[in-house]
Amino acid sequence: MTEAGAVAAGSGLPRHEAERLLVVAAGRTLTPFEEVDGETMEQFASLASRRRNGEPLQYLEGTVQFGPLELLCDSRALIPRPETERLWELAVKGSVPETVVDLCTGSGCLALATKHAVPTAEVHGADLSPDALGLAMENGDYTDLDVAWHRGDLFEALPDRLRGTIDLLLSNPPYVAADEASALPIDVREHEPTLALVGGRSGLEIIERIANELGDWLALGGRFLLEIGETQAGAALELFAPFGPIVHNDLAGRPRIIEGRA
Ligand SMILES: C[S@@+](CC[C@H](N)C(=O)[O-])C[C@H]1O[C@@H](n2cnc3c(N)ncnc32)[C@H](O)[C@@H]1O
């Protein structure tokens, strides 16, 4: 048998990644001098090989932290990102919306974290992908948070009764241009769903469709926050001009979130 520290060091992975995968393999944290049993070694070898081939660490771990929530995470949906967490923080700070919609919900992260922060809200999450929606529903059960899930193309997924009633609309839509997808890191382009990434030929197609339909769905004074690509702020400010938009930077100072009101 070999000690955990040596197993991690010999894996060909950055040490912190190897240590996290050892926790997955063993089902608990091992100390560096603890002997690793045969079954754990086998499980770890398989996980390490998948990681060396580019599978994201979060998919291999099976869970991810989003704000206050631990969520299930697998290849059915995009891995929730820190900039989306920032969008959620801005959305719930000092606001108590009654009706909330998360369009393009993926794993359900924005919808569920908002329901957690504002338990009195009626929260809806919608997505075109049945796979993503399946994961969002599992996350609803996993977190024991009550969100209504809908499948369909953008606003078409929503019950008609929500027209003109939404106090807070959140969305992290696909916004990568089709011909830029091949430049994404390999972990992303080969393992995360293309439908979650590519927003049409220019990357702005889905954002433009949201801008065109938003006015029919927001309540008077209703607010929206939408994640955008770092080069899209100018175009997005024009598309959302009727809503008095402002842009927020992410933690790295890049313009990544647009906000406005009906
Ligand atoms: C960038 S991912 C965001 C997922 C999640 N909200 C997050 O922040 O991690 C975009 C999501 O939009 C969904 N999607 C793509 N086109 C859509 C459409 N036309 N209508 C609804 N959802 C769509 C994808 O399936 C994917 O789950």
The ligand as an SDF file (V2000), in Angstrom:
LIG
                    3D

 27 29  0  0  0  0  0  0  0  0999 V2000
  -24.6110   29.8100  -19.6730 C   0  0  0  0  0  0  0  0  0  0  0  0
  -25.7140   28.4790  -19.2320 S   0  0  0  0  0  0  0  0  0  0  0  0
  -26.2510   29.0980  -17.6580 C   0  0  0  0  0  0  0  0  0  0  0  0
  -26.7210   28.0480  -16.6880 C   0  0  0  0  0  0  0  0  0  0  0  0
  -26.9430   28.5780  -15.2630 C   0  0  0  0  0  0  0  0  0  0  0  0
  -27.9280   29.6340  -15.2290 N   0  0  0  0  0  0  0  0  0  0  0  0
  -25.6360   29.0700  -14.6780 C   0  0  0  0  0  0  0  0  0  0  0  0
  -25.4790   30.3040  -14.5340 O   0  0  0  0  0  0  0  0  0  0  0  0
  -24.7640   28.2610  -14.3490 O   0  0  0  0  0  0  0  0  0  0  0  0
  -27.0670   28.8130  -20.3290 C   0  0  0  0  0  0  0  0  0  0  0  0
  -28.2660   27.8840  -20.2460 C   0  0  0  0  0  0  0  0  0  0  0  0
  -29.2110   28.3350  -21.2410 O   0  0  0  0  0  0  0  0  0  0  0  0
  -29.8900   27.2200  -21.7910 C   0  0  0  0  0  0  0  0  0  0  0  0
  -30.4380   27.6340  -23.0810 N   0  0  0  0  0  0  0  0  0  0  0  0
  -29.8060   27.7600  -24.2680 C   0  0  0  0  0  0  0  0  0  0  0  0
  -30.6500   28.2230  -25.2240 N   0  0  0  0  0  0  0  0  0  0  0  0
  -31.8570   28.4130  -24.5960 C   0  0  0  0  0  0  0  0  0  0  0  0
  -33.1350   28.8680  -25.0480 C   0  0  0  0  0  0  0  0  0  0  0  0
  -33.3350   29.2410  -26.3110 N   0  0  0  0  0  0  0  0  0  0  0  0
  -34.1500   28.9190  -24.1520 N   0  0  0  0  0  0  0  0  0  0  0  0
  -33.9300   28.5530  -22.8460 C   0  0  0  0  0  0  0  0  0  0  0  0
  -32.7570   28.0960  -22.3760 N   0  0  0  0  0  0  0  0  0  0  0  0
  -31.7250   28.0300  -23.2380 C   0  0  0  0  0  0  0  0  0  0  0  0
  -28.8300   26.1280  -21.8360 C   0  0  0  0  0  0  0  0  0  0  0  0
  -29.4100   24.8630  -21.8720 O   0  0  0  0  0  0  0  0  0  0  0  0
  -28.0380   26.4020  -20.5430 C   0  0  0  0  0  0  0  0  0  0  0  0
  -28.5300   25.6240  -19.4880 O   0  0  0  0  0  0  0  0  0  0  0  0
  1  2  1  0
  2  3  1  0
  2 10  1  0
  3  4  1  0
  4  5  1  0
  5  6  1  0
  5  7  1  0
  7  8  2  0
  7  9  1  0
 10 11  1  0
 11 12  1  0
 11 26  1  0
 12 13  1  0
 13 14  1  0
 13 24  1  0
 14 15  1  0
 14 23  1  0
 15 16  2  0
 16 17  1  0
 17 18  1  0
 17 23  2  0
 18 19  1  0
 18 20  2  0
 20 21  1  0
 21 22  2  0
 22 23  1  0
 24 25  1  0
 24 26  1  0
 26 27  1  0
M  CHG  2   2   1   9  -1
M  END
$$$$
